[in-house]
């Protein structure tokens, strides 16, 4: 939002925390703003994988599906 954007510009160098679990931007435990993130993108970011990494993590389920198809 505009207020958070302006705060960040006027507080150059401030250390902030991006909390993906709570979808919040924080400065010294004060919530500056909240945001929304696509659920799949959030999952991948929190697990440290990309789309291919996610698919590879599902290889057992994929193999089972293919065997039963």
C-alpha positions as CSV (number, residue, x, y, z in Angstrom):
1,X,0.0,0.0,0.0
2,X,1.1,3.6,-0.4
3,X,1.7,4.2,3.3
4,X,4.1,1.3,3.6
5,X,5.8,2.2,0.4
6,X,6.4,5.7,1.6
7,X,7.6,4.5,5.0
8,X,10.1,2.2,3.4
9,X,11.3,5.0,1.1
10,X,11.7,7.4,4.0
11,X,13.4,4.8,6.3
12,X,16.1,3.7,3.9
13,X,18.3,1.0,5.5
14,X,15.7,0.0,8.1
15,X,15.8,-3.7,8.8
16,X,12.4,-5.3,8.0
17,X,11.2,-8.9,8.3
18,X,9.0,-10.5,5.7
19,X,6.9,-13.1,7.5
20,X,5.5,-15.5,4.9
21,X,3.8,-17.6,7.6
22,X,1.7,-14.7,8.8
23,X,1.9,-12.7,5.5
24,X,3.2,-9.6,7.2
25,X,5.9,-7.0,6.8
26,X,7.4,-6.1,10.2
27,X,9.8,-3.6,11.6
28,X,11.0,-4.4,15.1
29,X,7.9,-6.6,15.7
30,X,5.6,-3.9,14.6
31,X,3.4,-4.9,11.7
32,X,3.7,-2.4,8.9
33,X,1.4,-4.1,6.5
34,X,-0.1,-7.5,5.5
35,X,-0.2,-9.0,2.1
36,X,-1.6,-11.9,0.2
37,X,0.4,-14.6,-1.6
38,X,-0.8,-17.3,-3.9
39,X,-1.0,-20.5,-1.8
40,X,1.2,-22.6,-4.1
41,X,3.9,-19.9,-4.4
42,X,3.9,-19.4,-0.6
43,X,4.3,-23.2,-0.1
44,X,7.2,-23.3,-2.5
45,X,8.9,-20.3,-0.9
46,X,8.5,-21.7,2.6
47,X,9.8,-25.2,1.5
48,X,12.6,-23.7,-0.6
49,X,11.6,-25.4,-3.8
50,X,10.5,-24.3,-7.2
51,X,7.8,-25.9,-9.4
52,X,10.1,-28.7,-10.5
53,X,11.3,-29.4,-7.0
54,X,7.6,-29.6,-5.9
55,X,6.8,-32.1,-8.7
56,X,9.9,-34.2,-7.8
57,X,8.8,-34.3,-4.2
58,X,5.6,-35.9,-5.4
59,X,7.3,-38.6,-7.4
60,X,6.0,-41.4,-5.2
61,X,2.4,-40.2,-5.5
62,X,2.8,-39.8,-9.2
63,X,4.2,-43.3,-9.6
64,X,1.3,-44.7,-7.6
65,X,-1.2,-42.9,-9.7
66,X,0.4,-44.1,-12.9
67,X,0.5,-47.7,-11.7
68,X,-3.2,-47.6,-10.9
69,X,-4.2,-45.9,-14.0
